[in-house]
Amino acid sequence: MNMFSDIKSGVIVDATFGGGGHARRLLNRGGLDVIGLDQDPEAGPNTADLVDNEHFSFVRGSFGNLAQILDAEGIEFVDGVLFDLGVSSHQLDEPTRGFSYRHPGPLDMRMGDGPLTAAEIVNEWSEADLARVIRDYGEERFSVRIARAICKARPITDTASLASIVREAIPAATRKTGGHPARRTFQALRIAVNDELGELERGLDAAIERLAPNGRCVVISYHSLEDRIVKQRFAAAAQTCVCPPGLPVCACNTVPELIIVTRKAVGPEEAEVTSNPRARSAKLRCAQKVAA
Ligand SMILES: C[S@@+](CC[C@H](N)C(=O)[O-])C[C@H]1O[C@@H](n2cnc3c(N)ncnc32)[C@H](O)[C@@H]1O
């Protein structure tokens, strides 16, 4: 994680531990303490090789609660926070989690153990709410048709049936463009089930507040909805003046919280995409807390 290379010591929170690839790379550099955080009950066992590492600790929880988690750990400020957003390969490849339109599984899609499942949205939400979620979170232009088809086919019990209902609802001529026809609908449901955008907003607020001077926040996102939130939150915290336009001199004396390190989002290198095709859509943004 090059964006943290200037941080030689201190505490870095890997807020999306998953399989721990990033956390291990940070630990292997030496000098850093790493807190791995993940809401997935299946992420904890991935720390088996790290239990004796005195520079590592794992917390099961959601990064929307980052401030409370740091309070509970007795930590006021940290030197870095990493968010590698979305689902892990493990979650996607495990049919029983219900994230994949490629494998039959239950309509679950929970990353943690929250009460809302995809089955509830698909089988109980109104057609209008379903269409709104599919449009807003999936950026799917056939959201109305898909919502109608889903409501007509209720009850739907598994991912394979849902994927085929979505596929049939999309006009045949457009099914071959933009990847699997159910990709956007599945993304939308997953975002709604896990309140992913709300979590990101709360997680970013807490990270920015709890960064020590010169500490860095690094976010890797995989779709434009997430990237837009990160870009706008960083930009708001980096503002130097919020005076109304037309004032001859600045009267607000705004002190920015952040300096933007990556003016434009950084994409993956070709080698990274070759070894992990899911990285193709990754966009990385980094911002640094202003010096005291
Ligand atoms: C893309 S994976 C991270 C992969 C990880 N960087 C690695 O090297 O293996 C995203 C992880 O973040 C977790 N996650 C997503 N949203 C979360 C949230 N709001 N709070 C905590 N963990 C979250 C998921 O459960 C998943 O394990």
The ligand as an SDF file (V2000), in Angstrom:
LIG
                    3D

 27 29  0  0  0  0  0  0  0  0999 V2000
  -12.7440   -6.0950   -0.7930 C   0  0  0  0  0  0  0  0  0  0  0  0
  -12.7790   -6.9270    0.7380 S   0  0  0  0  0  0  0  0  0  0  0  0
  -11.2560   -6.4920    1.4830 C   0  0  0  0  0  0  0  0  0  0  0  0
  -10.1350   -7.3880    1.0770 C   0  0  0  0  0  0  0  0  0  0  0  0
   -8.8780   -7.1390    1.8940 C   0  0  0  0  0  0  0  0  0  0  0  0
   -8.3310   -5.8180    1.6510 N   0  0  0  0  0  0  0  0  0  0  0  0
   -7.8330   -8.1810    1.6260 C   0  0  0  0  0  0  0  0  0  0  0  0
   -6.6780   -7.8070    1.3780 O   0  0  0  0  0  0  0  0  0  0  0  0
   -8.1550   -9.3910    1.6960 O   0  0  0  0  0  0  0  0  0  0  0  0
  -13.9050   -5.9670    1.6910 C   0  0  0  0  0  0  0  0  0  0  0  0
  -14.1110   -6.4600    3.1130 C   0  0  0  0  0  0  0  0  0  0  0  0
  -14.6750   -5.3730    3.8240 O   0  0  0  0  0  0  0  0  0  0  0  0
  -15.6700   -5.8480    4.6800 C   0  0  0  0  0  0  0  0  0  0  0  0
  -16.6090   -4.7520    4.8810 N   0  0  0  0  0  0  0  0  0  0  0  0
  -17.4000   -4.1580    3.9560 C   0  0  0  0  0  0  0  0  0  0  0  0
  -18.1300   -3.1890    4.5080 N   0  0  0  0  0  0  0  0  0  0  0  0
  -17.7690   -3.1390    5.8180 C   0  0  0  0  0  0  0  0  0  0  0  0
  -18.1570   -2.3250    6.9050 C   0  0  0  0  0  0  0  0  0  0  0  0
  -19.0720   -1.3650    6.7710 N   0  0  0  0  0  0  0  0  0  0  0  0
  -17.5500   -2.5290    8.1060 N   0  0  0  0  0  0  0  0  0  0  0  0
  -16.6250   -3.4990    8.2460 C   0  0  0  0  0  0  0  0  0  0  0  0
  -16.2340   -4.3180    7.2610 N   0  0  0  0  0  0  0  0  0  0  0  0
  -16.7880   -4.1330    6.0560 C   0  0  0  0  0  0  0  0  0  0  0  0
  -16.2690   -7.0310    3.9740 C   0  0  0  0  0  0  0  0  0  0  0  0
  -16.8810   -7.8980    4.9000 O   0  0  0  0  0  0  0  0  0  0  0  0
  -15.0570   -7.6250    3.2620 C   0  0  0  0  0  0  0  0  0  0  0  0
  -14.4770   -8.6370    4.0420 O   0  0  0  0  0  0  0  0  0  0  0  0
  1  2  1  0
  2  3  1  0
  2 10  1  0
  3  4  1  0
  4  5  1  0
  5  6  1  0
  5  7  1  0
  7  8  2  0
  7  9  1  0
 10 11  1  0
 11 12  1  0
 11 26  1  0
 12 13  1  0
 13 14  1  0
 13 24  1  0
 14 15  1  0
 14 23  1  0
 15 16  2  0
 16 17  1  0
 17 18  1  0
 17 23  2  0
 18 19  1  0
 18 20  2  0
 20 21  1  0
 21 22  2  0
 22 23  1  0
 24 25  1  0
 24 26  1  0
 26 27  1  0
M  CHG  2   2   1   9  -1
M  END
$$$$
